[in-house]
Amino acid sequence: MRSILDEYFETRSTDRLRRTIELSWKFVDEIGVNQFDTRHLLFGAFAKANGVAYHVLENFGVTYDSLRQLCAGEIFTNTVDPETIHVDPEVKLAINEAIDAARMMRHGYFGTEHLLIGLTKEGLQSTVVLRELGLEPNAVRSEVYALLGHAM
């Protein structure tokens, strides 16, 4: 967990984002999988039950149980070493998208709002989950920008 924060977000992550990542890792441990991907980050952002990411998803009608069920299920599997938790390369794509969003908005920090924007990048497992919940990733992204007072 620390390596993801340190490697990608440096020291400018909010406490809520740090807690989100902790909850994401805890979720992976609870469900007994050995691959950490964007579904788990999406669940962690909602499980925190506060912050911009939580409020945006809640406004769209997402519930804890529905998100947990979809994020715990297998969308597709990769063969990985069963002794370690593998971080899927798509996590880096989502985080890079989050960092780009924060920079574009001229924010000097990285929070759950930026992470949620990153998790709406097309092609990620998190976007599959959003669609299974009946949400369009672009609508979620637009809602985050609107909530923060930025036009897309």
FITINU-435038 format. One record per residue: residue in one letter; x, y, z of N, C-alpha, C, O in turn. Coordinates in Angstrom, 2 decimals. Example, Ala and Ser with C-alpha at 12.3 -4.5 7.8 and 13.67 -1.06 7.14 Angstrom:
! residues 2
[r A,[13.19,-5.69,7.80],[12.30,-4.50,7.80],[13.20,-3.30,7.80],[14.24,-3.32,8.46]]
[r S,[12.85,-2.25,7.08],[13.67,-1.06,7.14],[12.90,0.03,7.87],[13.41,1.14,8.04]]
! end
This chain:
! residues 152
[r M,[0.81,-1.18,0.00],[0.00,0.00,0.00],[0.86,1.25,0.00],[0.63,2.16,-0.80]]
[r R,[1.83,1.32,0.87],[2.68,2.50,0.94],[3.36,2.76,-0.40],[3.51,3.92,-0.80]]
[r S,[3.78,1.71,-1.08],[4.48,1.92,-2.34],[3.60,2.60,-3.37],[4.09,3.42,-4.15]]
[r I,[2.31,2.30,-3.40],[1.40,2.94,-4.34],[1.30,4.43,-4.02],[1.41,5.27,-4.91]]
[r L,[1.10,4.75,-2.75],[1.00,6.15,-2.37],[2.30,6.89,-2.64],[2.29,7.97,-3.25]]
[r D,[3.40,6.34,-2.20],[4.69,7.01,-2.34],[5.12,7.12,-3.80],[5.60,8.16,-4.24]]
[r E,[4.93,6.03,-4.53],[5.39,6.01,-5.91],[4.57,6.95,-6.79],[5.12,7.63,-7.66]]
[r Y,[3.27,7.00,-6.59],[2.41,7.75,-7.49],[1.97,9.10,-6.95],[2.01,10.10,-7.67]]
[r F,[1.56,9.14,-5.71],[0.98,10.36,-5.17],[1.96,11.18,-4.34],[1.64,12.30,-3.93]]
[r E,[3.14,10.65,-4.08],[4.14,11.34,-3.27],[3.55,11.67,-1.90],[2.89,10.81,-1.30]]
[r T,[3.77,12.84,-1.40],[3.26,13.19,-0.07],[2.05,14.10,-0.12],[1.62,14.62,0.91]]
[r R,[1.52,14.31,-1.30],[0.42,15.26,-1.45],[-0.95,14.60,-1.45],[-1.91,15.19,-1.96]]
[r S,[-1.07,13.42,-0.92],[-2.37,12.77,-0.86],[-3.08,13.15,0.43],[-2.45,13.34,1.47]]
[r T,[-4.40,13.26,0.34],[-5.19,13.60,1.51],[-5.31,12.39,2.43],[-5.07,11.26,2.02]]
[r D,[-5.68,12.65,3.66],[-5.91,11.56,4.60],[-7.02,10.64,4.11],[-6.96,9.43,4.29]]
[r R,[-8.05,11.22,3.48],[-9.14,10.40,2.94],[-8.65,9.47,1.84],[-9.07,8.32,1.76]]
[r L,[-7.76,9.96,1.00],[-7.22,9.11,-0.06],[-6.36,8.01,0.55],[-6.43,6.86,0.11]]
[r R,[-5.55,8.34,1.53],[-4.74,7.32,2.20],[-5.64,6.24,2.81],[-5.35,5.05,2.70]]
[r R,[-6.71,6.66,3.46],[-7.64,5.71,4.08],[-8.35,4.87,3.01],[-8.60,3.68,3.20]]
[r T,[-8.67,5.50,1.88],[-9.29,4.78,0.78],[-8.39,3.64,0.30],[-8.86,2.53,0.07]]
[r I,[-7.12,3.92,0.14],[-6.18,2.90,-0.31],[-6.06,1.79,0.74],[-6.01,0.61,0.40]]
[r E,[-6.02,2.17,2.01],[-5.97,1.17,3.08],[-7.20,0.26,3.03],[-7.08,-0.96,3.14]]
[r L,[-8.38,0.86,2.87],[-9.61,0.07,2.80],[-9.63,-0.82,1.56],[-10.16,-1.92,1.60]]
[r S,[-9.06,-0.34,0.47],[-8.98,-1.15,-0.76],[-8.15,-2.40,-0.53],[-8.54,-3.49,-0.93]]
[r W,[-6.99,-2.24,0.11],[-6.13,-3.38,0.40],[-6.79,-4.33,1.38],[-6.70,-5.55,1.23]]
[r K,[-7.46,-3.78,2.38],[-8.17,-4.61,3.35],[-9.26,-5.43,2.66],[-9.46,-6.61,2.97]]
[r F,[-9.95,-4.81,1.72],[-11.00,-5.49,0.96],[-10.42,-6.66,0.17],[-11.01,-7.74,0.15]]
[r V,[-9.29,-6.46,-0.47],[-8.63,-7.53,-1.22],[-8.31,-8.70,-0.29],[-8.51,-9.87,-0.64]]
[r D,[-7.81,-8.37,0.89],[-7.50,-9.41,1.87],[-8.77,-10.14,2.31],[-8.77,-11.36,2.43]]
[r E,[-9.84,-9.40,2.57],[-11.11,-9.99,3.03],[-11.70,-10.95,2.01],[-12.21,-12.01,2.38]]
[r I,[-11.65,-10.59,0.74],[-12.27,-11.44,-0.27],[-11.33,-12.54,-0.76],[-11.73,-13.42,-1.52]]
[r G,[-10.08,-12.48,-0.32],[-9.15,-13.57,-0.59],[-8.65,-13.67,-2.01],[-8.46,-14.78,-2.52]]
[r V,[-8.45,-12.55,-2.67],[-7.88,-12.58,-4.01],[-6.44,-12.11,-3.95],[-6.03,-11.46,-2.99]]
[r N,[-5.68,-12.43,-4.98],[-4.27,-12.04,-4.97],[-3.95,-11.02,-6.06],[-2.80,-10.87,-6.48]]
[r Q,[-4.99,-10.33,-6.53],[-4.78,-9.28,-7.52],[-5.52,-8.03,-7.08],[-6.72,-8.05,-6.83]]
[r F,[-4.78,-6.94,-6.99],[-5.32,-5.63,-6.61],[-5.56,-4.85,-7.88],[-4.62,-4.61,-8.65]]
[r D,[-6.81,-4.44,-8.12],[-7.09,-3.71,-9.35],[-8.02,-2.53,-9.09],[-8.31,-2.21,-7.93]]
[r T,[-8.48,-1.90,-10.13],[-9.25,-0.66,-9.99],[-10.63,-0.89,-9.36],[-11.20,0.04,-8.80]]
[r R,[-11.16,-2.10,-9.45],[-12.42,-2.39,-8.76],[-12.25,-2.20,-7.27],[-13.13,-1.67,-6.59]]
[r H,[-11.12,-2.64,-6.76],[-10.87,-2.55,-5.32],[-10.68,-1.10,-4.88],[-11.11,-0.72,-3.79]]
[r L,[-10.05,-0.30,-5.73],[-9.93,1.13,-5.43],[-11.30,1.80,-5.43],[-11.58,2.65,-4.58]]
[r L,[-12.15,1.42,-6.37],[-13.50,1.98,-6.42],[-14.26,1.64,-5.15],[-14.93,2.49,-4.58]]
[r F,[-14.16,0.39,-4.72],[-14.84,0.00,-3.49],[-14.28,0.76,-2.29],[-15.05,1.22,-1.44]]
[r G,[-12.97,0.90,-2.21],[-12.35,1.62,-1.11],[-12.79,3.07,-1.05],[-12.99,3.62,0.03]]
[r A,[-12.96,3.69,-2.21],[-13.40,5.09,-2.26],[-14.82,5.24,-1.72],[-15.16,6.25,-1.12]]
[r F,[-15.64,4.22,-1.94],[-17.02,4.28,-1.46],[-17.12,3.83,-0.01],[-17.91,4.37,0.76]]
[r A,[-16.33,2.84,0.36],[-16.39,2.28,1.71],[-15.98,3.30,2.77],[-16.37,3.18,3.93]]
[r K,[-15.20,4.29,2.38],[-14.78,5.33,3.33],[-15.98,6.10,3.85],[-15.93,6.66,4.95]]
[r A,[-17.06,6.15,3.09],[-18.33,6.77,3.48],[-18.23,8.26,3.77],[-19.03,8.80,4.54]]
[r N,[-17.27,8.90,3.18],[-17.25,10.36,3.14],[-16.27,10.76,2.06],[-15.59,9.91,1.49]]
[r G,[-16.19,12.00,1.78],[-15.34,12.45,0.68],[-16.14,12.58,-0.60],[-17.26,12.09,-0.70]]
[r V,[-15.56,13.25,-1.55],[-16.23,13.54,-2.81],[-16.62,12.27,-3.55],[-17.74,12.17,-4.04]]
[r A,[-15.72,11.29,-3.64],[-16.02,10.06,-4.39],[-17.25,9.37,-3.82],[-18.13,8.94,-4.56]]
[r Y,[-17.31,9.26,-2.51],[-18.46,8.62,-1.87],[-19.75,9.37,-2.20],[-20.75,8.75,-2.59]]
[r H,[-19.74,10.68,-2.05],[-20.95,11.46,-2.27],[-21.42,11.42,-3.72],[-22.62,11.36,-3.99]]
[r V,[-20.50,11.44,-4.65],[-20.88,11.36,-6.06],[-21.55,10.02,-6.34],[-22.61,9.97,-6.95]]
[r L,[-20.93,8.93,-5.90],[-21.51,7.61,-6.16],[-22.84,7.43,-5.42],[-23.78,6.85,-5.96]]
[r E,[-22.91,7.94,-4.21],[-24.17,7.85,-3.46],[-25.27,8.63,-4.17],[-26.42,8.18,-4.23]]
[r N,[-24.94,9.80,-4.72],[-25.92,10.60,-5.46],[-26.46,9.85,-6.68],[-27.59,10.10,-7.11]]
[r F,[-25.66,8.95,-7.23],[-26.11,8.14,-8.36],[-26.87,6.89,-7.90],[-27.29,6.08,-8.72]]
[r G,[-27.04,6.73,-6.59],[-27.81,5.60,-6.07],[-27.01,4.35,-5.77],[-27.58,3.29,-5.53]]
[r V,[-25.70,4.46,-5.78],[-24.85,3.30,-5.47],[-25.00,2.96,-3.99],[-25.00,3.85,-3.14]]
[r T,[-25.14,1.67,-3.69],[-25.20,1.23,-2.31],[-23.95,0.41,-1.98],[-23.31,-0.15,-2.86]]
[r Y,[-23.64,0.35,-0.71],[-22.49,-0.41,-0.23],[-22.57,-1.86,-0.70],[-21.61,-2.40,-1.25]]
[r D,[-23.73,-2.48,-0.48],[-23.88,-3.91,-0.81],[-23.75,-4.18,-2.31],[-23.11,-5.15,-2.71]]
[r S,[-24.38,-3.34,-3.13],[-24.30,-3.58,-4.58],[-22.88,-3.42,-5.09],[-22.41,-4.20,-5.91]]
[r L,[-22.19,-2.39,-4.59],[-20.82,-2.16,-5.03],[-19.90,-3.27,-4.53],[-19.04,-3.75,-5.27]]
[r R,[-20.07,-3.67,-3.29],[-19.23,-4.73,-2.72],[-19.38,-6.01,-3.53],[-18.39,-6.67,-3.85]]
[r Q,[-20.61,-6.36,-3.84],[-20.85,-7.60,-4.60],[-20.17,-7.57,-5.96],[-19.53,-8.54,-6.36]]
[r L,[-20.30,-6.46,-6.67],[-19.69,-6.36,-8.00],[-18.17,-6.30,-7.92],[-17.49,-6.88,-8.77]]
[r C,[-17.64,-5.63,-6.93],[-16.18,-5.49,-6.82],[-15.51,-6.75,-6.30],[-14.33,-6.97,-6.54]]
[r A,[-16.25,-7.58,-5.61],[-15.69,-8.82,-5.09],[-15.70,-9.92,-6.14],[-14.93,-10.88,-6.05]]
[r G,[-16.57,-9.80,-7.14],[-16.69,-10.82,-8.16],[-15.57,-10.74,-9.17],[-14.86,-9.74,-9.27]]
[r E,[-15.41,-11.80,-9.91],[-14.38,-11.84,-10.94],[-14.93,-11.28,-12.25],[-15.94,-11.77,-12.76]]
[r I,[-14.28,-10.28,-12.77],[-14.62,-9.77,-14.10],[-13.79,-10.53,-15.12],[-14.32,-11.04,-16.11]]
[r F,[-12.52,-10.60,-14.90],[-11.65,-11.51,-15.63],[-10.47,-11.79,-14.72],[-10.14,-11.00,-13.84]]
[r T,[-9.83,-12.91,-14.94],[-8.74,-13.28,-14.05],[-7.44,-13.36,-14.81],[-7.40,-13.71,-15.99]]
[r N,[-6.38,-13.03,-14.12],[-5.03,-13.18,-14.63],[-4.34,-14.22,-13.76],[-4.67,-14.36,-12.58]]
[r T,[-3.41,-14.94,-14.32],[-2.65,-15.89,-13.53],[-1.54,-15.14,-12.81],[-0.68,-14.52,-13.44]]
[r V,[-1.58,-15.20,-11.49],[-0.57,-14.51,-10.69],[-0.07,-15.44,-9.60],[-0.68,-16.47,-9.32]]
[r D,[1.02,-15.08,-9.00],[1.61,-15.84,-7.91],[0.67,-15.83,-6.72],[0.34,-14.76,-6.21]]
[r P,[0.23,-17.00,-6.26],[-0.73,-17.05,-5.15],[-0.14,-16.60,-3.81],[-0.89,-16.38,-2.86]]
[r E,[1.16,-16.47,-3.71],[1.79,-16.08,-2.45],[1.86,-14.57,-2.25],[2.11,-14.11,-1.13]]
[r T,[1.64,-13.80,-3.29],[1.74,-12.35,-3.18],[0.52,-11.69,-3.82],[-0.17,-12.30,-4.64]]
[r I,[0.28,-10.46,-3.44],[-0.78,-9.70,-4.09],[-0.14,-8.90,-5.22],[0.78,-8.11,-5.01]]
[r H,[-0.65,-9.13,-6.39],[-0.15,-8.47,-7.59],[-0.97,-7.21,-7.84],[-2.20,-7.25,-7.78]]
[r V,[-0.32,-6.10,-8.11],[-1.00,-4.86,-8.47],[-1.15,-4.83,-9.98],[-0.16,-4.79,-10.71]]
[r D,[-2.39,-4.85,-10.43],[-2.68,-4.84,-11.86],[-2.16,-3.54,-12.48],[-2.30,-2.47,-11.88]]
[r P,[-1.56,-3.61,-13.67],[-1.05,-2.40,-14.33],[-2.11,-1.32,-14.56],[-1.77,-0.14,-14.71]]
[r E,[-3.37,-1.71,-14.59],[-4.41,-0.70,-14.80],[-4.52,0.27,-13.62],[-5.03,1.38,-13.78]]
[r V,[-4.04,-0.14,-12.44],[-4.05,0.76,-11.29],[-3.19,1.99,-11.60],[-3.58,3.12,-11.29]]
[r K,[-2.05,1.77,-12.21],[-1.18,2.89,-12.57],[-1.86,3.80,-13.59],[-1.73,5.02,-13.51]]
[r L,[-2.58,3.24,-14.53],[-3.31,4.04,-15.52],[-4.34,4.94,-14.83],[-4.45,6.12,-15.14]]
[r A,[-5.09,4.37,-13.90],[-6.10,5.14,-13.17],[-5.46,6.24,-12.34],[-5.95,7.37,-12.30]]
[r I,[-4.36,5.92,-11.68],[-3.68,6.90,-10.84],[-3.08,8.01,-11.69],[-3.14,9.18,-11.31]]
[r N,[-2.51,7.67,-12.82],[-1.98,8.70,-13.72],[-3.10,9.63,-14.21],[-2.91,10.84,-14.31]]
[r E,[-4.25,9.06,-14.50],[-5.41,9.86,-14.91],[-5.85,10.78,-13.76],[-6.21,11.94,-13.99]]
[r A,[-5.81,10.27,-12.53],[-6.16,11.06,-11.34],[-5.18,12.22,-11.16],[-5.59,13.35,-10.87]]
[r I,[-3.92,11.95,-11.32],[-2.90,12.99,-11.18],[-3.07,14.05,-12.25],[-2.97,15.25,-11.98]]
[r D,[-3.34,13.62,-13.49],[-3.58,14.58,-14.57],[-4.79,15.47,-14.27],[-4.76,16.67,-14.53]]
[r A,[-5.85,14.87,-13.71],[-7.04,15.65,-13.38],[-6.73,16.69,-12.30],[-7.15,17.84,-12.41]]
[r A,[-5.99,16.28,-11.28],[-5.64,17.22,-10.21],[-4.79,18.37,-10.76],[-5.00,19.53,-10.40]]
[r R,[-3.86,18.05,-11.61],[-3.01,19.10,-12.20],[-3.81,20.03,-13.10],[-3.61,21.24,-13.08]]
[r M,[-4.72,19.46,-13.88],[-5.55,20.27,-14.77],[-6.40,21.25,-13.96],[-6.64,22.37,-14.40]]
[r M,[-6.86,20.81,-12.78],[-7.67,21.68,-11.92],[-6.80,22.57,-11.03],[-7.30,23.36,-10.23]]
[r R,[-5.48,22.41,-11.18],[-4.52,23.18,-10.40],[-4.64,22.95,-8.90],[-4.45,23.85,-8.09]]
[r H,[-4.95,21.70,-8.55],[-5.00,21.32,-7.15],[-3.61,20.89,-6.70],[-2.91,20.20,-7.44]]
[r G,[-3.22,21.28,-5.53],[-1.91,20.93,-5.00],[-1.95,19.69,-4.14],[-1.04,19.46,-3.34]]
[r Y,[-2.99,18.88,-4.28],[-3.17,17.67,-3.48],[-3.85,16.63,-4.35],[-4.34,16.93,-5.44]]
[r F,[-3.88,15.40,-3.86],[-4.59,14.32,-4.54],[-5.60,13.75,-3.56],[-5.23,13.31,-2.46]]
[r G,[-6.88,13.75,-3.95],[-7.94,13.27,-3.08],[-8.80,12.22,-3.75],[-8.53,11.81,-4.88]]
[r T,[-9.84,11.80,-3.05],[-10.73,10.77,-3.60],[-11.45,11.25,-4.86],[-11.81,10.45,-5.72]]
[r E,[-11.66,12.56,-4.95],[-12.30,13.10,-6.15],[-11.44,12.86,-7.39],[-11.96,12.54,-8.46]]
[r H,[-10.14,13.03,-7.25],[-9.23,12.79,-8.37],[-9.16,11.30,-8.69],[-9.12,10.90,-9.85]]
[r L,[-9.15,10.49,-7.62],[-9.12,9.04,-7.83],[-10.35,8.59,-8.59],[-10.25,7.78,-9.52]]
[r L,[-11.53,9.09,-8.21],[-12.75,8.69,-8.90],[-12.69,9.09,-10.38],[-13.14,8.33,-11.24]]
[r I,[-12.16,10.25,-10.67],[-11.99,10.64,-12.08],[-11.09,9.63,-12.78],[-11.39,9.19,-13.89]]
[r G,[-10.00,9.25,-12.15],[-9.09,8.27,-12.73],[-9.75,6.92,-12.96],[-9.45,6.24,-13.94]]
[r L,[-10.65,6.55,-12.07],[-11.33,5.25,-12.17],[-12.40,5.22,-13.25],[-12.98,4.17,-13.52]]
[r T,[-12.67,6.38,-13.87],[-13.63,6.42,-14.98],[-12.97,6.30,-16.34],[-13.64,6.37,-17.37]]
[r K,[-11.66,6.13,-16.36],[-10.93,5.98,-17.62],[-11.43,4.73,-18.34],[-11.52,3.66,-17.75]]
[r E,[-11.73,4.88,-19.59],[-12.24,3.75,-20.39],[-11.28,2.57,-20.39],[-10.06,2.74,-20.42]]
[r G,[-11.84,1.38,-20.35],[-11.06,0.16,-20.45],[-10.65,-0.44,-19.11],[-10.09,-1.53,-19.08]]
[r L,[-10.91,0.26,-18.02],[-10.53,-0.26,-16.71],[-11.65,-1.15,-16.15],[-12.81,-1.02,-16.54]]
[r Q,[-11.29,-2.03,-15.25],[-12.29,-2.88,-14.62],[-13.28,-2.05,-13.80],[-14.45,-2.43,-13.65]]
[r S,[-12.82,-0.93,-13.27],[-13.72,-0.06,-12.51],[-14.84,0.48,-13.40],[-15.96,0.68,-12.92]]
[r T,[-14.56,0.72,-14.68],[-15.62,1.21,-15.58],[-16.62,0.10,-15.88],[-17.80,0.38,-16.10]]
[r V,[-16.16,-1.14,-15.90],[-17.07,-2.26,-16.08],[-18.05,-2.30,-14.90],[-19.25,-2.48,-15.09]]
[r V,[-17.52,-2.13,-13.69],[-18.37,-2.13,-12.49],[-19.36,-0.97,-12.54],[-20.54,-1.16,-12.27]]
[r L,[-18.88,0.21,-12.89],[-19.79,1.36,-12.98],[-20.93,1.08,-13.95],[-22.08,1.38,-13.66]]
[r R,[-20.62,0.50,-15.09],[-21.66,0.19,-16.08],[-22.62,-0.88,-15.55],[-23.83,-0.81,-15.80]]
[r E,[-22.10,-1.85,-14.82],[-22.96,-2.87,-14.23],[-23.89,-2.27,-13.19],[-24.96,-2.82,-12.92]]
[r L,[-23.50,-1.15,-12.61],[-24.35,-0.43,-11.67],[-25.33,0.50,-12.39],[-26.15,1.16,-11.75]]
[r G,[-25.25,0.54,-13.73],[-26.14,1.38,-14.52],[-25.63,2.80,-14.71],[-26.39,3.69,-15.09]]
[r L,[-24.35,3.02,-14.45],[-23.76,4.36,-14.57],[-22.84,4.42,-15.78],[-22.16,3.46,-16.11]]
[r E,[-22.84,5.57,-16.42],[-21.88,5.82,-17.48],[-20.67,6.51,-16.87],[-20.82,7.52,-16.19]]
[r P,[-19.46,5.98,-17.09],[-18.27,6.59,-16.52],[-18.14,8.08,-16.82],[-17.71,8.84,-15.95]]
[r N,[-18.49,8.52,-18.03],[-18.40,9.95,-18.35],[-19.36,10.78,-17.52],[-19.04,11.92,-17.18]]
[r A,[-20.52,10.24,-17.18],[-21.47,10.96,-16.33],[-20.91,11.10,-14.92],[-21.06,12.15,-14.29]]
[r V,[-20.26,10.07,-14.43],[-19.64,10.12,-13.10],[-18.53,11.17,-13.11],[-18.44,12.00,-12.21]]
[r R,[-17.70,11.11,-14.12],[-16.60,12.07,-14.25],[-17.14,13.50,-14.31],[-16.62,14.38,-13.62]]
[r S,[-18.16,13.72,-15.11],[-18.75,15.06,-15.22],[-19.31,15.54,-13.89],[-19.19,16.72,-13.55]]
[r E,[-19.91,14.64,-13.14],[-20.46,14.99,-11.83],[-19.36,15.43,-10.86],[-19.55,16.37,-10.09]]
[r V,[-18.23,14.75,-10.90],[-17.11,15.14,-10.03],[-16.64,16.54,-10.41],[-16.48,17.40,-9.55]]
[r Y,[-16.42,16.77,-11.70],[-15.98,18.09,-12.15],[-16.99,19.17,-11.76],[-16.61,20.24,-11.29]]
[r A,[-18.26,18.89,-11.94],[-19.30,19.87,-11.61],[-19.31,20.16,-10.10],[-19.43,21.31,-9.69]]
[r L,[-19.19,19.13,-9.31],[-19.18,19.30,-7.86],[-18.00,20.16,-7.40],[-18.09,20.90,-6.43]]
[r L,[-16.90,20.04,-8.12],[-15.70,20.82,-7.78],[-15.67,22.19,-8.45],[-14.74,22.97,-8.25]]
[r G,[-16.72,22.48,-9.25],[-16.80,23.79,-9.89],[-15.96,23.93,-11.13],[-15.54,25.03,-11.48]]
[r H,[-15.70,22.81,-11.80],[-14.91,22.84,-13.04],[-15.73,22.29,-14.19],[-16.42,21.28,-14.06]]
[r A,[-15.65,22.98,-15.31],[-16.31,22.47,-16.52],[-15.43,21.42,-17.15],[-14.21,21.50,-17.07]]
[r M,[-16.05,20.43,-17.78],[-15.28,19.39,-18.44],[-14.92,19.79,-19.84],[-14.27,19.02,-20.55]]
! end
